[in-house]
Amino acid sequence: MTLACHSLMLEVAGRRLCRDLTFTVQPGEVWGVLGPNGSGKTTLLNVLSGLTDPAQGRVTIGDKSLRSMKAIERARFIGLLPQHEDITFWGTAREYAELGGFPHRGGAWFSGRGGLDETTVTLALRQMDVAACAGRRYATLSGGERQRVRLAQLLVQAPHFMLLDEPLQHLDLNHQREVLRRVASLACEDDQKRAVVLVLHDVLWPARYCTHALLLDGRGGVRTGLAADVLTQQHLEALFGCALSPAGSFKAGFIPAL
Amino acid sequence: MRAPIALVASGSVALLSLLIALAFGSAPLTLREVLAGLFDASSGDISNNVANIAHDIVWQLRLPRAFAAFACGGLLALAGVLLQALLRNALADSYILGVSGGASLGALGAITLGFSAMLVNTAALAGALVAIALVFGFTLRGGAGNGNGVWDVYQLLLAGVVLSAGFAALTSLILVIAPGAQVKGMLFWLMGDLSYAESPYVACVLLVVLTAGALALAARLDILGLGVAKAQSLGVNVSALQRMVFFGAALATVAAVMLGGAIGFVGLMTPHAVRLAGITRHHVLLPVSVAAGGAFLVLADTCARSVMAPQQLPVGIFTALIGVPCMLILLGRRT
């Protein structure tokens, strides 16, 4: 099953961000989406997840149009980690993560754990290194802990396509690495059923963990392809409008070891 | 707190409150007489006059009144839970919809014009419905503009607050220009009073139906707390849910206001008190809040009709007098 965009045109408040964007996300792939602020990365993720309709074009999953799918059916295939959430959650971190099971229970009568394997939630919390916070109220967690609980919820949802908008925000260096490694390995597990799309601001991480890359410059320019072909110095300098030099050329320029 | 414990505890408190409501009142009946009156269905025996009086007091005065208080409190608490989830605002309560303002204005206007009690009620209902329609209309016009019909909840909140202020101003105007003899009746209306509650059993049925309906949406209400985008991506039809919650809460509030006038504090406080006890998931929060809100109003109403008996006081005074210290204790314990 693939997630495909057909001649998308993206607009925000009448401003055209890109047009004729066509690309296909295959299972087993990890896509990195890069671009300057306001270039339409979040808009693209919202369109890919079916939350908003594109100005033109369509998104299909397998041979089905996203528009024709019911929200709950869509949620079994596509999961989204929004960049910003206006949130009022009164429960614990564990309860927060449990809600990821909703699409699979089909909105059952009670929102208890019915049908949801308790170990799924425990495992997800442990994989995101927040098992120790499970019993704490979500509102009392630090920014980075919240981010990891949100990621754990997505692991519980376990969709075929995971769309992550700035998944590394608030995370310390070690957890950035852990989260990326975990998420990238999802694409390889289970006979490569899953794919991941990441919106990132760093150019080192996608070079290491992404198989494919998509560059959006917000002025209509789009570049897609294999990460090695797309993430070149020339392309990235043009994209961000600033000169770049290899990280190894600084005395103090570090990235976690592989 | 464990869900089964919370459910059993709140159910027991609700039953206990009903029993207390039956035991107290202006007529001095012992608990034994009350229980005999409650369970002795054979009121045809004319020879036993005392038992007959007890039977009548329990079945025709205290029981309907207790059920009216329970239904009213339960409906207000239900509306409070629903609106706090919808607006994602802990300060929301049933009166954010402008219902109490609209109903009060209608009722006071009708009292000024010297209408009968039934017409006063009709005017209150009309006022409540107009208020809901206005808030709904302004919310609909505002829209988040994202094309999928999801409301901007701040628009709803602001529309409710602004309209309530307008209704309050008009209500004050009526109070000032009304003849002195009418003002006391008006104050009872404004502070909430269950003395004239009619058809409590209809309200009880409505309470059960609405609570069951809300329970069916419990998982979605939990998810709504995650924000609109997240809720949609988890498969919740947010715009449909918002409409159902809005009208469910509006119906509950209108029914409560028709029973007892504008009784404050129950809808705001009950969900908070339950949450402070560690219950946050809606499949438990809803039934426990309904039971707690019902029990709370039953007890407050028992005070209102027995503290200065036979003089009856507005129950709204007691919801605040009992509720404020309880809430402060809970808040203090938390920090």
Interface residues (C-beta under 8 A of the other chain):
Chain A: N46 S49 L51 T52 D53 K70 A71 I72 E73 R74 A75 R76 I78 G79 L80 P82 E85 D86 I87 T88 F89 W90 G91 T92 E95 Y96 L99 G100 F102 P103 R105 G107 A108 W109 F110 S111 G112 Q157
Chain B: A3 R88 N89 A90 N146 G147 N148 L215 A216 A218 A219 R220 D222 I223 G225 L226 G227 V228 A229 K230 Q232 S233 L234 G235 V236 N237 R275 T280 R281 H282 H283
